[in-house]
Structure formats: C-alpha cells, structure tokens
Amino acid sequence: MTMKPYLFGLLILSTVPIIASCTNPQSPETTQTQAAPCENPVTESDVLAAQQSWGQAIVAIGKAENPEAEAQSTLDRLYAYDLGTVLFKPTLASDDPFRGTEKEALSYFVGGSISEDKGFALAPYNKVRFENEGIITQCNTATSMGEYFFTKTDGSEIKVEYSFGYVRDENGDLKINLHHSSLPYQAK
C-alpha cells in the first residue's frame, strides 16, 4: 500500500496522545485539554536573571580563594541536582562528554575526579554575557538557547553555543536541569 506523504503525517498525528500540562493563563495559545492553572509561572525576566547569576558565578569561581568551595556553592544554588536528574553536557569534554552527577559537574568546573577536566571556570573570566536565540517558558519550566561569551582577563572572548533548561524549585528559584554547551562548528 502506498501512502502519500501528507496522509502519512496525518496518520502519525492522530496517534499521538494529548498530555495535559501547566499553562500560562496569559498565553494566547489554546490546548485541547484543560490544564491546571499555573500559580507562579516562569517569566523571561526570571530566565534573564538566572543567566546573569550563572555568569557571575563562573567569574566568582575563577577569582575565589577556594574555587572548589565556590563551585560547590554554585552547583547547590543554581543546578537542580537536589531535585532530580540534571542533563549536563559541558563544552570542553570529549572522553567523558556527559556529567550526570554533581561530583562530575564539580570536576568540570574546577578539575578533580575526571582526568580530562582542567577546571573550566578557573580561566579566570572577567565576565560572561548571554545572547539568547530564544526563550521558551511554560508554567514552572523554561528553556533557553543561544550563544554565551566568556571574556578572559586578557580581554579575549570565547564564543560558546548553549541550551539551558530551568525548573522552579519549592522556594521559587530557577535551577538548571539541562546544560548543553559546545564550541561553534568550524568548517574545514
């Protein structure tokens, strides 16, 4: 039996279940199911503030007298390891490209338990700035993607591409539950 491509697409869509989720009552989008109202939706401003905090934390780690303690404090404050799984794919990691535990994330930032880690946050950096391609918010979660730029103390800048996911914790703070970053593709 031969199906035309547009009919095949309709068949697939008709078999996808509809899942209820939190919605932002101010959103003009409509859903087919009634979702529970979102009491404290994440806003774009919340994401921008979380990005600023993350950038300041990376700078602080590199300037700290005890970088390991500063990095641990950053992980505790800004990452959702205490809430569940965090998907972490750091930029300068190839032998062990994913960091599923807080200890492995700490190693990435300051060196330690993973041999390829040289301490990314120890550069040190003077500032980190984000240029967002986009931010998606939905109830108590958000996702952002774009480029961030790390300025070293010598004034040079490193451009990195990123995607971050955020979830709101019980105190109302945003914590990172997805961190993916990579150097831009370079054609050979």
Disulfide bonds with the S-S distance in Angstrom:
Cys38-Cys139 2.39
